Amino acid sequence: MEQAEAALVEHYPRLVRLAYLVLPPSLGRNRRVLTAHALTQRALPRSRRTGEAAVPGQRGGGGEGDGARALGDPAYAYVRLQVLCGSLDAGLPLRWNSWPKRAQLPPLLPHVRGLRLFPRSGGADELALDQCLSALSGAARAAYVLRGLEGLDDDGVCAVLAAAGCDDPEDALDEADGVEARYELLGSPEFDPCSLQARPTDLMRRRQHMKAAGIAAVAVLVCGALLGLPGDGWGPDGAAAPPYAQNPAGQAALDPGQLTTASVGAWKRSARTDFSVWPARGNLVGDKGLLRRALAVWARPGESVQVSATPGTAAGAPPGPARLLYAGEVDSARVVLLYDGLRIVRYAEPKEGTGGAALDFARVDGATGTEANAVVVDRADGNIRYLTAPWIKAAAVQDLLKPAAKAVALHRSADGVTDPFAGPVQSGACTSWNALRLRESSGAVRMSTDLGELVPAHLTAGRPQAPREATPAEWSKSACSLATVRSHGVRSVNSWTYARQALPEANGAADWVCTRADTWRGEGSRILAQFQTSDGPAGAVAAKAEDSPACGSRDPKVLAGVLWKSRAGAWYLLGAGSKNVTSVTASGGERAVGNVLAARTERSTKARLTGRLADGTKVTTLR
């Protein structure tokens, strides 16, 4: 502890500068300054045992003076690692399904009110460097700073980044290589968070915020008084929490008598087929008590209610009277399905009592046709029941891993509820993947699969510009990859073969397949490039990307590569791009004209591929 404290005090300006440079520029200069100081001040070990701070120093690149002495100090190496970890954590996006890390939140201390602090301005060179660093990932910025500010060589940088939890330090080094090595600029006042300028915040806005805070405080007192007044409602609300206020519009949305329904044949006369023309079905449609409880729990779920929502789906109260789709008994539960124009809401409670109620939300805005063909009505012991659309004439289950096998017919009740069937495998070996095949009144056959949400994901095949309905054979080797996009709010998944390659040494042929999963919220798409041999049971993931237009209708270009071993034991670097790629080049100098590459290599080779279009545009691999 004493050694770490001494190193922190002695090298405090250097550590704060390192944190400031690694922190994402999107935080703004004022918050970067405060966060850099906070991360550095929190870098001491939590225990006084010296063993926890014994981190070996990294090899440097021949620095001088203070920097060179610091590099060999284990205590300094430990403190620097803590500062680096916090700086990288601060750049991670906040996620709804996990608690934020301390570094992701604004620092409590140090805290300055009424002033904005920022380093002194530098010249044009410093500004250009800052813009270049802002375009890098957090790990790449850290690699650049460790090289320039700390004087570490590549091995030392990789060791520090690995200790800080970086998944691929070598990728970070490669990305940092793209920025001109002007390391002397890192020591300029532009990047010194210890030599600061102060300016006031927006004085007019500050005055407005003070007035707004006063008004809000008065409103809270008034609302608190109103909530304490006695009142009554329509009846028991089951597992719902106590009501907040008597709002006429909100109360109308919670009145089961205000629920809207469609007539039985409305879908036949409608210009569109979506959830708005589903009739209300089920043997409990007239149970006002059940519907009242479902609406009340939707508006204010109690502590005992299990609430789930697909990513990007609001879980708030209904904006107005919702549409009733289903209310009935399914297995050991009473289930209500509601639709508010943007979301499907499923309420379920045990047949006896209201304990253990569940409330599920799924975003379905813009769902038409195939996307409105079915909704999960119950899950139990790995089995699924669907409520199918009124225009569905027949349902069947197809194991995608056995495309030659005949689909098994699925019985449905008079209300359109299917018999239970086993859902796709969720863990362990992927030995089967059941998909739902529905035949519409028009004769079209659609295929979809359960991905852990209320609405199944539509499966398609073919080029992204013109996807078509998929066949089981087209998904037989890609089905197991669907497990990677479970519970991500997936709307549809398209799989298409973008290249076919003859394997070296007459080892047959291989298909390069791109699988793209698009979400209901638009962002968060996931893309996988897979390498599938003709004699292999499933494809191997060659590359993947997230939140990218690649492999989609906007940007159908794809490029990926793998290391492949022939039957004779020889290793090859294989790569393939989509048809518009005219040449593929490896970082080792190998080049092929056309969209496929096969070059003899070693097992330990780490190569990067680059493709070119006919007009010279560069295409990189998915990442």
N, C-alpha and C positions, 0 to 999 in steps of 0.2 A: 504494500500500500504506500509506504513512504517513498519507494523508488518511483512508482507510477506518478505520485503527486509531484515529486521533484521534476520528473520529465515533463509533466503537463504544464507546470509553472514556467519552466525554462523555455519550452518550445511552444508556448500558447499561441503567439501570433502565427507561427507556421502551421499549426494544426487548424486554427480557425480559417486560415486562407485555403487549406486543403478542402475543408468542409464546404466553404463558400463556392469553390470551383466545381465540386462534384454535385452539389444540390441542383435540382432542375431549375432553369431560368424562369419557367412558368410561374414559380412562386412569387416573383417580383423581387426587386432589389432589397426593399425594406424587410420583408419576411425572410429572405435568404440570409441577411446579416444577423437577425435575431436568432434564426434557427441554427446557423453555424456556431454562434456563441453557446447556445443551449446544448447542442450535441457535444461540443468540446468539453463543457463543464460537467456533463453527465458521463464522461468517458472513464472515470476512475472505477476500479474493480469494486464489487459489492462486498467482498470479504477481505479481511486483513491478512489472510494467508498468502504468503508470497508465491506459492505454487500456482495460483490462479492467474498470476500476471506474468508467468515465465513463458513468454513467446519468443522464439528465436528471431533475431534481426535478419533482415533480408539483404541480399547482396546488392550493392549499388553499382552505379556506372562511373565511379571515380569522381564523385562530388567533392567539394572543398568546404572547409570551415564548419559552420554550425550544422549544415545538412549532413556532411560526412560523419561527424561525431555522432549525430543522432541515429544514423542508420544502423550502427552496431550496438545500440542500447536496447536490450530486451524490454525494458520498461517502456521506452518510447514506442517500440514496435507494437506493444500491447495497446497503448493508448491510441495510437494511430489507427489500429485495426478497429477499435470501438467507434472512433469518429467516422471511419469509412463505412462501417456497417450501418450506422444511423443515417448517413447521407444517402446511401443507396435505398434504404427503407423509405426515406422521405419522398422518393420519386415514384413509389409504387402507387397504383390507383386504388382508391377505396372500393371495397366490395361489400355488397349487401349481406353475404352469407358468412362473414367473418368479422371479428372485432378488429378495429384499426390498430396498427402498431403505434407506439408512443411518438415515434419520429414523424408519422404521417399527420399528426395534429399540430396546430399552432402552439408554439412553446408558451408555457405559463411564465417562465423566467428565462432570460431577462425580458422585461416588458416595459415599453415606453408608450405613454399616452400623450396624444396631442402633437406628436412629432413623427416625421418620417426620416429614417437614417439610411444613408447609402454611401458607398465609397466615393472617393474623388474621381472625377472623370479623367479618362486617359485620351490617347490620340486615336487616329483612324485605324492604326494597326491593332490596338487593343479591342476596339469595337468589332473589327472584322473577325478576330480570334474568338470573341465572345459569341458572335453569331454562328461561327462554325461549331463551337462546342455545344451550343443549344440544339443543334441538329442531331447530335449523337445521343445514343442511349446512355443511361446512367453508368453502366459498367464500362462503356467505351470512354466516357469522360474521366472516370476514375483511372483507367489505364493511361490515358494521355497525361493526367496530372501526376500520377506516380512516376512516370518516366521523366517528365519535365521538372516538377517541383522537388521530388524525392530522389531523383537520379537513379532509379532502379533499372536493371536490365530486364529483358523479356521474361527470363525465368523468375526473377524476383517479383515482377508485376503479376505473373500468373499465380505465384504462390500466395500473394496477398489477396488477390481477387477470389481465389478458391477458398481461402480462410474466411472471407467476408460473405460466402454463400453464393457467389456468381456461378451460374450453371455452366457457362462455356467461356472461360477466360481467353482462350485463343481467338474466339469470334470477336470478343471485345478488343483485343489487340489489333486484329485485322481491320476492324471498323475505325479504330483510332489512327491507323496508318493513312486513312483517307484525308486527314487534316495535316496541313503543312506543319512541320516540326519547328515552331518558333517558341521554344521553351523559355527563352529569356523574357518574354512578355509576361509570363506567369508571375513574375516578381514585381510587376508595376503597381502603382497606386490604384489602378482601375479594379484590381482584384484583392485589395487589402481591406478586409472588414474590421480592422482595428483602427484605421485612420478614416474617420467618417465626417460627412457633412449632415447638417440637420435642417429640415424645412418643416413648416407646419402642415398639418393635414387640411382637408377642405373645410374651412371655417364655416361656410354657409351650410354645408351638409351636416356638420357636427351640431349646429344649432337646431336644424330640422330634426335630427335624430333625438336630441334631448326632448324636444316637444312631443315627438311621437312616443318616446318612452313614458313620458308623463301621462299621455292619453291612454296608453296601453295599461298602465298601472291602475288607472281609474276604472277602465273597462273590466279588468280582472276582479276588482272589488265588487263591482255591480253584478257581474256574472256569478260570483261566489254567493252573493246574497240571494240571487234568483234560484240557484241550484238548491238552496236550503229550503225553499218553499215547498209545501206538500202538493202532491198532484196525483193523477191517476192516468191509466192508459187503457189499452184494449183487453188486457188480460196477462197471464203469466208469460214471461219471455224466455223461459227455459235457461239455457247456458249463457244468455246475453248479460253483459255488464249493465249497471244502472244507467238510465238515460241521462244525457248531459243537459238538455234544454228542450222546451216545448216549441219547436220550430214548425210552423204550418206546412211548409214545403217538404221538410224532412219527414214529418209525420205522415204526409200523404204517400211518400215513397215506401213507408213501412206498413201501410194498410193493405192487408191481403186482398181486400175488396177492390183495390185499385190496380192489381196485377192485370196486364194485358195478355190476351191469347189470340192465336190465329185459328181460323176455321179449319176443319179437317182437309178440305180440298183447296186451300188458299195457294199452295205451291203450284198447282196445275194452272192457275190463272195468272200467276205472278210472272213478271218479266225477268226475275232473278231467282236463283235458288240459294238461299242462305238461312241463317238461324231465325230470321224475322218471320219466315213462313212455316216454321215448325209448329204443328198443333200441340196443345197441352195434352200429355198422355200420362197414364199411371192410375192406379186404383185409389190414390189419395189426393187427387186434384181438388176434391171438394173439402178436404180437411183444413178448415181455417186455422185451427190451433197449430198444426204443423207448419203451415205457411207463415203464420205470425212469428213463430219461433225462428224460422229460417231467416226472415227479413230482419228481425231484431238482432240476431247473432251476426248477420252480415254488417249491420250498422255499427255494432259495438260488441265484438267478441269478448267474452269473459276470459279469465285467466286459465280456466280448464279447457278452453277450446284449442284444438290443434289447427293452426292456420298455416297454409302454404300458398305460395304464389310463384308463377314462373318469372324468370328475370325480366325486368322492365314492365311488370304488371302492377298497377296500383291496387292496393288492398283496402281502399276506403269504402265508405257507404255509397249506396246507389244515388245517382244524381236526380233520379225521378222514378216513377213507377216502372218496374222491370217487366220483362216478358217471361211468363211461366212456360217451361218446356216439358218438365216431368215432375211428378210427385208420386212416389209409390214405395212399396216394400221390396227390397232386394236383399236376398239372403237374410242376414240377421240385423239389417238396418233399415231405417226409413230415410229415403234420399229425395232431395229436391234439387232440380237443375233450373237455374235462372239465367237470363241474358239481358244485358243492359245496353246493347248496341256496340260495346267495346270489349266486354268481358263475358266469359262463361263462369258462373259461380255454382259450385256444388256444395250443398249442405247435407251432412249425414249425421244421424243420431241413432243410438241403439233403440231397438223396439221397446225395451223396458227402461224408462227414465230418460234423462237428458245428459247424464254424465258421460264424458268421453266424446262429445260432439266434435265434428271436424268441419273445417271450412276451407275450400280450395278455390283459387282464382287462376284463370288462364286468359291471356290476351288473344282476341280473335278478330280485331278490327280489320275489315276488308275481306273477311272469309267468304268465299263464294264457291259453289259447285263442290269439287272434291274436298276442299278444306272444311266444308260444313256437312260432311257425310256421316260423321259419328262423333260421339262424346263418351268418355269413360263414365260409367254409372257406378261401378264398384270394383274394388281390388281386394283380394283376400288370398293369402297363402300363395302368392305368385301367380294367381289366376286373374283374368280380366273379364269384365262384362261391359259391352258397349250398348248405348242407345243409338240406333241408326236413324238416318233421315227418312222421312215418309216416302221419298222417291226411290229408296233402295229396294230392289226386288229379291236379291239373294245375297247371302254372306258365306264366306268360306275362310279357312285358315290354311296358309301355305308356309311350309318350312323353306326358307330361302336357301339353306345349305343343302337341300335336296330338291333341286329344281325339276328333276325328272319325275318326282313323286306327284301324284294327283292331289289337288287341294281337297281338304276335308270339309264337307258341307257343315255349316254352323246354323243350328236351329235358332229361331227367334220367336219370342212371344208375340201375342197380338198387338202389344204396345211397341214392338220393335226392339226389345231388349234381347241381346244374344245370350246363349248359354255361356258359362265360363269356359275359358280356354287358357292354356299356359302362355304367359307373356315371354318376351325375349329373355335370354339368359342375362343375369345382372352381375354375376361374379363367377370366378373360377374359369374352367375351360369352356370355350364357346363351341358347344356341340350341336346347337340348334338355334334358329332364329325365326320365330313365328311372325308372319305378317298377316294383316287383315286384307282380304280381297272382297270387294263389294261390286255387285253388278247393278247399275242404275236402270231406271225404267227406259232410258234411251238405248240400252244395250251395251253401253261403255263399261269396261271393267277397270276399276281403280285399285291401286295397291298402296297401303299405308302401314306404318309400324308404330308401336308404342315406344315412346322415349321418356316415360315416367311423368307425363303430363296429361291434362284432361283431354286434349285434342291430339289425335295421332298425327305423325308427320307424313306428309305425302311423298312417296317415292317415285322419282322419274328417272329417265335415262336419255342419252343423246346429247348433241352439242348444246352448249348453254344458250345459244341464240334461239334454238327451237327444241326445247325439251319435249318428250312424249311420255306416254304411260310406260312404266317399266315392266319387264317380264322377270320371272324368278331367275332365269339363267343369267341375266345381266347383273344380278346382285349376289350371285352365289358365292363369289370370292371377296366381296366387299361388305357383306352384311355385318360381320363381327366388328368392323371398324365403327359401326353406329354406336357402340357402347361408349365411345369417347365424347359423344355429343348429348348424352342423356341429361335431362333436367337443365337444358340451356335455352329453353323457349324456342325450339326449332320448329319452323313452319313447313319447310320442304327440304328434301335432300336429293340432289341430282348426281348421278354417276355416269361418266362417259370415258370411253377409250380414246385418248388423244394421240397415241402413237403405238405402233407395233414394231418389234425389233427381232431380227433373227439373232440368236445367241451364238457366240463364238464356239468353235470346235464342234459344230453340228449338234449342239445341245438342245435343239428345238427352238421355240420362239417364246417371246414374252410380250405381255400387254402392259402399257403404261396407262393407268386409270386415275382420273382426278375425281374426287368426291367433294362436293360443296354442300354444306348445311347452312341454309339461310334462316334467320330468326324472324319472329313476328315484330320485333322492335326495330329491325333494319340493321343495327350494329351487332357486333359479336359473332359474325359469321365465322365458320371454321372450315378450313380447306385441307384435304389430305391428298398427296400424290402417292399412289401405290404401284409397286412393281409386282406383277402377277405372271408367274410362269405357267405354261400349259399343263404341267404335271403336278403343280403345287396345289394344296387344299385351299389356301387363302393368300391374300396379297401381303407384301411387306411394305410398311410405311417408309417411303423414301424421303419425303419432305412434308412439312406442314406449315400452315400460316393461320393467322387469326385477324379479323377485321381488315380484310384485303379484298379488292375487287377481282383478284386473279381467279381464273377458272369460272368466271361468271359471264353474264351477258354483256356487261360493260367492258370487261377486259378478259377475253377467253385465252390469253397467252398462258402457257404453263411450261416450266422447265424443272427437271429433277434428275438426280443421279444416285447410284448405289455402287457399293463394292460387291462383286458377285464372284462366286467360286464355281469353276466348271467341274464336271464329273471327274476329270483327270487331276484335279487339285490345283489348277492354275487360277490366279486371281486376276480379275478384269475390272476396270472402271467403266461402267455403263451409264449412259445418260440419254435422255430423250426430251425433245420439246414438242410443242403442238405443231400442226402442219405449216403454220406461217413462219416458223423458225427455219432459216436457211443454212445456218452453220452453228456448230457447238464447239467451244474451245475449253480445255481444262487448264487449270493454273500451272500444271507441269509442262505445258507447251503442246499437248496433243490437240489436234484439231480435225474435225470431220465436216465435210460439206453435206448438207442435209440436216434433218432434225434428229438424227440418232448418232451416238458415239460409242465405240467399243475400243478400249486401249488396254494392253497388258500392263499390269502394275503389281505392287506388293500389298500384302494384307494391311500393313501399317500406314499406307498412304492416306493423306488427308488432302483431298483436292477440292477445288471449287470450279464450278462450271459457269460459263457465260454463253449466252446465245445471241444471235444477231438476226434481225428481220431483213427483208429484201431492201428496205430503205436505210439500213444501217442502225436502226434503233436497237439498243442493248436490252437483253432480257436476262434477268437473274433468277436463280432458283427460289422456290417458295421458302420464306423464312419469316 
